């Protein structure tokens, strides 16, 4: 039997895996960034709609 809580028994050098919410946020932010990047490249290549 141990007198320490489970948090103190775990290896402190081992990082905890990211939560599902954090992964979802990164996927959404990455998708938005990829959209802006691709749309910007397409706009540059197509010449844009200059004045």
Secondary structure by P-SEA (a helix, b strand, c coil): cccccccccccccccccccaaaaaaaaaaaaaaaaaaaaaaaaaaaccccc
